[in-house]
Amino acid sequence: MNRKELLQPAHWPALTLRMLRAARAELAAVGALLVLGVGVLSFMEIADDVGEGDTKGIDMSILMMFREPGDPLTPIGGRWVREAVGDITALGGWTVLTLFVLFLVGFLLSLKRWREALVLLVAAMGGTALGQTLKGVFGRERPDEAWRLVEVANASFPSGHAMMSAVVYLTLGALVARFANRTRVKLFAMTVGVILTAMVGVSRVYLGAHWPSDVLAGWCVGAAWAMACWLASWAAEKWWGRDVDERTEG
């Protein structure tokens, strides 16, 4: 159907539907850009507060909320809660996320979703490099070893688990939401991504592996990076599609 045909009254409903779909896509891009901007600005503010030591009081208060009253070395909830939280925190670990990304990339490639596979792979690899760089720059000490319920190796700020779970799960949620036909599927995909990201971050505080400000910073920079990758994919597809249309019309 060419442009002249679309201007005929009989085709106005189809034209209206196309316009609504285009507006919805633009709105999604604006939302992603907003998340990107807020994430970057929030991370910068948190980093500044951490550098000046302004978060020590609130960090300690929140950390102690996950410990038995009068016994800061004992987590609340008992043994079964600790085991459950340990399982949840593994969802943001390097091994699980690496396997998850590789399997998903393979799945997307089998469906010939080349662009989506590339976005997910770039988001994960770039996010890992960014997280390690930020840890090296800030070099923040983790909570005291006596409070930790898991082994840790590198610097504390930002939380790698919180950041990478945001990068992977939010990127995946955004990709699913973008190509799903039903609104409830879009909402479900994004909601699952947010819930998984939140659970992993909270688990790091419960286990004493990170200060709450580490986790919040990880969420901010991870969400920002995920939206940056999504926007890059959206822009590339839009421009590529425009080039195709121009070549077709020519």
ABEGO torsion letter per residue (X at the ends): XBAAAAABAAAAAAAAAAAAAAAAAAAAAAAAAAAAAAAAAAAAAAAAAAAAGAAAAAAAAAAAAABBBGBAABBBGEAAAAAAAAAAAAAABAAAAAAAAAAAAAAAAAAGBAAAAAAAAAAAAAAAAAAAAAAAAAGBBBBBAAABABBBABBAOBBAAAAAAAAAAAAAAAAAAAABABAAAAAAAAAAAAAAAAAAAAAAAAAGABBAAAAAAAAAAAAAAAAAAAAAAAAAAAAAAAAAAAAAAX
